[in-house]
Amino acid sequence: MWRIMKKFKKNYSYSVFYEVAPEGGYVALVPALPGCHTQGETLEETEQNIKEAIEVYLESLRVHRESIPQESKSFQGVVNVPVLISR
């Protein structure tokens, strides 16, 4: 008897953090996927690059039969720290 395996796609969502790169352009990273980061000259290019980086990352996990991480809650905040500056 033949087994028919149905293939389907599942959508995953991940938080992406964007930063302005000191040398110009932007850097993007995905905290839930360690080592998954990229850069681009514009935000649009950086967003496209990080989508591709996530796809490659998840495909590598699938090929190696590793589990795909689920997004956990992440938070962003601002912390003010007073620093004494000598003049």
C-alpha positions as CSV (number, residue, x, y, z in Angstrom):
1,M,0.0,0.0,0.0
2,W,1.3,3.4,-1.0
3,R,1.3,6.2,1.6
4,I,0.5,9.6,0.2
5,M,2.1,12.4,2.2
6,K,0.4,15.7,1.9
7,K,2.6,18.7,2.0
8,F,1.3,22.0,3.2
9,K,2.8,25.3,4.2
10,K,2.5,26.8,7.7
11,N,3.1,30.5,8.3
12,Y,5.4,31.5,11.1
13,S,5.7,35.0,12.5
14,Y,8.8,36.4,14.1
15,S,9.6,39.8,15.6
16,V,12.4,41.6,13.7
17,F,14.4,44.4,15.2
18,Y,15.9,47.0,12.8
19,E,18.8,49.3,13.7
20,V,20.5,52.1,11.7
21,A,24.0,50.8,10.9
22,P,26.9,53.2,11.8
23,E,28.4,52.8,8.3
24,G,25.0,53.5,6.7
25,G,22.0,51.4,5.8
26,Y,20.2,49.1,8.3
27,V,20.7,45.9,10.2
28,A,17.9,43.5,11.1
29,L,17.9,40.6,13.5
30,V,15.4,38.0,14.7
31,P,15.8,37.3,18.5
32,A,13.9,34.0,18.3
33,L,16.3,32.7,15.7
34,P,19.9,33.0,17.1
35,G,22.3,34.1,14.4
36,C,19.6,35.1,11.9
37,H,20.5,38.7,10.9
38,T,21.1,40.7,7.7
39,Q,21.6,44.2,6.4
40,G,20.5,46.4,3.6
41,E,20.9,49.9,2.2
42,T,17.2,50.8,2.7
43,L,14.6,49.6,5.1
44,E,12.7,48.0,2.2
45,E,15.9,46.1,1.1
46,T,16.6,45.1,4.7
47,E,13.1,43.8,5.2
48,Q,13.3,41.7,2.0
49,N,16.7,40.4,3.1
50,I,15.5,39.4,6.5
51,K,12.5,37.6,5.0
52,E,14.9,35.6,2.8
53,A,17.3,35.0,5.8
54,I,14.3,33.6,7.9
55,E,13.2,31.3,5.0
56,V,16.8,29.9,4.6
57,Y,17.1,29.5,8.4
58,L,13.8,27.6,8.7
59,E,14.6,25.5,5.6
60,S,17.9,24.5,7.2
61,L,16.1,23.5,10.4
62,R,13.6,21.4,8.4
63,V,16.4,19.7,6.4
64,H,18.2,18.8,9.6
65,R,15.0,17.7,11.2
66,E,15.3,20.2,14.0
67,S,12.3,21.9,15.5
68,I,11.2,25.3,14.3
69,P,11.2,27.8,17.2
70,Q,7.9,29.4,18.1
71,E,7.9,33.2,18.6
72,S,7.7,34.0,22.3
73,K,6.7,37.3,23.7
74,S,9.3,40.0,23.3
75,F,9.3,43.5,24.6
76,Q,11.2,46.6,23.7
77,G,11.7,49.4,26.2
78,V,13.8,52.4,26.8
79,V,16.0,52.7,29.9
80,N,17.4,56.1,31.0
81,V,20.8,55.9,32.7
82,P,22.3,59.1,34.2
83,V,26.1,59.4,33.5
84,L,28.4,62.0,35.0
85,I,30.3,63.8,32.2
86,S,33.4,65.8,33.0
87,R,33.8,69.1,31.2
